[in-house]
Amino acid sequence: MSQIAGDVFLVRPCHFGSNDQTASTNSFQMTMPEAPANCWRQALVEFDGLVDCLAAAGVRTLVGNDTQWPVKPDAVFPNNWVSFHGDGSVVVYPMAAPNRRPERRLDLIRQVQEQGGFSASRLVDLSSLETGAVFLEGTGSLVFDHRNGLAFAALSSRTHPEAISHLKRELRVDVIEFDTCDHRGRPLYHTNVMMSLGEQYAIVCADVITDPLERRRVMDKLISSGREIIEIDYRQMQSFSANVLQMTTARREPVIAMSAAAHAALSTAQLTALSAHGRLLAVPLPLIEAVGGGSVRCMLADILLPRAVPE
């Protein structure tokens, strides 16, 4: 299984703003600093900037459009409701916030397949778990090590062990579960704000893993995978320095996308280490990060599906 994709799926939002239904569990999310209309316009500028940067670097971007109704303030973060896997599986996830559930759209999955020329052999729909208040929010909740059939999951109200058990059976992956704690004493809302796995590197904020034994287990797994470990501190994590994604271009050259804030928070030594694994693409996302509480990785659903065989 490949760890990194050359194609990513994004959703251009019709609305963007502070989501009251997610704020209580997302310590990265701030209140809206301006009127909703201005907020949406600025979010579009930032969104288009990311798409343009990726396309200029040679990453293939497939962009779907949000719908006007119902209003979906977090539609710009599709990685929470869908993931595309190298075995042909497409997974649709149970989401905690009711106003995020309409983001799940089969027409967008079909668009990815048809426009991208991909073959999906099966749909794994876990959304019915929502009826039991059991949630798992895509590659926000799960950081996959595709090469080793493994995933990492920081448990929270959005990342439930029961949902993880369902996923393990469906995808036949092992999942390393652990507890975390932010500066307010609450679990981190998603795993992908404290960890990122590339082909040959791992960015991790190990300090937020509360149990020393769990912390050691996570670090041992990362080390045994043969990856270079780039540890970040809590301040850097708050700047989304782990919320990054490595991709490959049409020329098979690796690139690593991150926000300008994430890039600025890293030290010279960390940037040097990371740039050895791909050209760094730093994109300004100040509004999306502050109001949405997510960054580059949250905006990208990497597509690892096999290509369709021409008839």
N, C-alpha and C positions, 0 to 999 in steps of 0.2 A: 504494500500500500504506500502511495506517495504521501508525504507529509504536507507538501505545499502545492497550491493550485496556481494555474495561470489564468484562471477565469474567476471573477467575483460578481456577486449579485448585490445590487443596491436598490433602494426604493426612494424615489424622489417624493418628498412629503407635500401633501396639499395643505396640511395644517401642522404647526409645530408650536409647542408651548409647555409650560410646567404641568406635570401630571400629578394631581393631588392623590391619585390612587397608588402611586409608586413612591411618593416622597417619604413615607414613614419608614421604608426599608432601605432607602438609597441615600447614604450619607454623602455621596458625591453630588447630589442634586440640590440645586439652589432655587430660590423663588424667582419668578420671572422678573427681569429688571426693566421691562418696557412693555408697551402695548402689544397684544397678540399679533396684530397685523404686521407691525415692524419686526417682531420676533420671527415670524414666518419668513419675511423677506430676507432677513439676515441669515437665517438658517439655510435658505436656498442658495445664497451666495457661497456659504461655506461648503454645502453639499456639492455644488457644481465645481468648486475649487478642488475637492478631493477627486471627483470623477476625472476632471481634466488632468490632474497630476498623475493619476494612475495610467490613463490612456497615453499620455505623453511618454511615460516610462516604458510602455509596451505591454502593460497588463490589460487583458481583455475585460471590459466592464459591460455587464448586462444590466440595464437600468429599467426597473418597473416603475409604474406611476401609482401613487396612492389615489384613493377615491375620495371625493368630497364628503360623502356621507357613508357611514357615521364618522364623526370627527375622531381621528386617531392621533393624539399628540406625539406618540412615540413611533410612528410608522417608519421613521428614518433608521430604526434599529432592527432590521429583518433577521439578524443572526439569532434572535431570541425565539423565533417561532419555527425556523426551518434549518435543516442541515442536509448537505448533499455528500454522499459517501462513495468511496472508490469501488465498493461491491455492488453499486447500482441502487442502494437504498436511499430513499428520501424520508427523513424523519420530521414529523410535525409534532410540536410540543405543547404541553399544558402550561398555561400562563396564569400568573397570580392575579394580575389586575384585569377585571372584567372589560375595561375599555381598551385593552390591548388585544383581546381575543379576536376581534374583527380583522386584525392585521393578517391573519391566516387566510390565504386565498389560493385555491387550486389553480385559478387562471394564471397566477404569477409563476407557479411551479411549471405549468405547461409552457409558459413563455420562455423560461430558462431552458427547458428541453428543446423546444423548437428553434429558438433563435441561436442557441449555443450548439445545437447538433449533438445533444447528449442523450444517452440511453439510461432510463430509470427502470429497473426491473421490479421494484415494489415500493409501496407507500406504507410506512410505519406511522400510524396515527395514534399518538398517546393522549390526544386532547380530552378524551372522555374521563381521564383521571381527575380533571378539574371538579367533577361532581363530588368527589371525596376530599376536596381541598388538598390535593396532592399535585405539586407543581415541579416542573423541570424546564428551565428556560434556555434550551439550545446550547450554542457554544458560548453563551454567557455563563451558564451553570457548569458546563463541561469543557475542559481544555483537553483535547484529544492528542494522544501520541499514536497516530495512525500506524506508524511503522512497527510499533510493538504491541498493537492491539490493546491499548490502554487509554484510560482517561483519568483526569484528576477532577475532584468535585469538592468545593468548599460548601459544607452544609449550611442551609439557611431556610427561611420560610419559602424561598423560591427554588430551593434545590433539596428535594425530599428523597430520603432513602428508598421509599417504596417505588417512586418513579424511576430511580436509578436501577432498581432490580428489574423492572420491566425492560429498560433500555439494554441492560447487560444480556438479557435473554435474546432480545431481538437482534442485536448487533454482534453478539458473542465477543464482547470486550470485558476486560477487567477494569474496575473503577476503584481508585484510591480515594477514600472519603476522609475528610478531616474537618475540624472546627476552627473557626477564625474569630477574631475580635477586632473591631475598629476602636478609634479613640473614645467613642461614647459607650463602649462596652457591648456593642451589638455585632452580630455576625456580618461579615461583608456580604453585600447583596448578590454578587456574582464572582465566580472564580477568575474570570478573565480580566479583572482589575488588579489581580495580584500575581498572575502567572501568564506567560506566553511561551509556546514551544515552536521553535523553528526546526529546520532539518538538522542542524548541528549546534544549536544553542538553546538555552532556557533562561528566560528572565523570571525571577521570582523574588517576592518579598516574603521571606520565610518568617520574619518576626511576627507576622499577624497570625501564624498558626499557634494556637494556644497551648496545646499539649506537646511537651518536649518529645515524647515518643512518636507522636504523629508527625511532628516536624522532621525528626530524623528519618522516618520511613519515607516521607515525600522526597527529602533531599537524596537519600540513598537510591531511590528509583530514578531520579533525574541524573545522578552521577553514573549509575549503571547503564543508562541509555547511551553513554558516550558523548553527551552534549557538553559544550562549554557552559558553565554556570555563571550567569551575570546577576549577582544579587543587588537588589535595590532597597532603599530604606523607605520608611513610612511616608515621608514627605514626597519622595519621588513617585511612590504609588498613587498618592493623592493627585499628582499631576498627570496621571494616566500613563506613566512610563512602562507599565507592563501591558497596557491595552493596545498592543501593536500586532501586525500581521506580516509574516514573510510570504512573498509570492514569487512567481517566476514570470519573466517576460516572454514575448514571442521568440526572442533570441536565446531563450533558456538561461537568462541572467537573473540571479536572485535580487530582489529588492525588498526592503522592509519599510512599511508605511506606518507612520505615527503622527501624532499631532505636534504642532510647533511647541506647545507647552510641555509635552512629554520629552521632546528633544532638548529643550532648554534646561530641564531639570536634571538631565544626566551629566555625569562628570566627563571630563575629557577622556579618562581611561576607559570608562564604560562605553562611550561613543566609539572609541577606537576598537574596542573588543567587538562591539556589535557590527560595526561597518565591515569587519572582516568576513561577515556572513551575508553581505548584500549591500547594495547602494541604499542609503537612507533617504526616505522621502518624508519631509516634514511639512505638514499642512495645517494652517491656522484654523482652529475650530472652537474659538472661545465661547461662543453662544451655545452651540450644541453641547459642549462639555458642561457648562455651568447650569443650563436650564434642563437639559436632558439627563445629565448625570452619566453620560457615556461618551466614548471617544471613537477612534478610528476602527478598532476591532469590532465594536458593537455595530458599526455601520456596514460591515462587510460580511456577507455569507459566502465563504469560499466554496467553490464548486469542484469536487473531486470525482464526479460521476465519469464513467467511461464514455467515450465517443460512440455515437451510433454508427453502425456499419452500413454503408450505402447499399441499397438494394440493387 
